[in-house]
Amino acid sequence: MKANNRLTKAFKHAETVTFDKNSKFIFFSDSHRGDDSVSDEFIRNQNIFYML
């Protein structure tokens, strides 16, 4: 339950960031760039990380 309490506290004290249709954000998670092996999760999703 400690993790839940920490997450709740972080959420309650988090900064609010406003954005509109002209805002640009990049959300990069804990996905690891892969090596094109069978267990590589990145290669199948690499297009979502390309920037225009």
N, C-alpha and C positions, 0 to 999 in steps of 0.2 A: 504493500500500500504506500510505501514511501515514494515510489516513482510517481504514483498518481497524485500525491500531495505536491510534489515538486513541479509536476507539469501544470497542475491547477494554479499554483502560485505564479509560475512563469506566465501563464496565459492571462491571469488577472492583472499583472504588472507590465504586460507587453505594450510597446509603443504602437499606436495606430498610424498607419501610413495610408494616406489617401492617394488615389490614382484615377486617371481618366483614359480615354481612348488614345491619347498621345503619349502616355507614360510607357516606359520601357523597363521591364524587369527581367532578370534571368534567375530562374530557380534551378539550381543544380544540386541534386540530392546526393546520397551516398552511393550512387552508381559508380562503379569502377570501370575505367577504360580497359578493354579486354585485349586478348591476344588471338582472337578468331578461333579459339578452341571450342570444343563441344560445350563446355561449361561457360562460355563467354556470353554474358547477358547484354553487354554493351553493343556488340556488333549488330544485333537484331534491332536495336533501338537507336542507332547512331543518328538517324535523320532528325530526331527530335532535338538534338543538340547542335545542329548546324545553324549558324546565324546568317541572316541575309544582309 
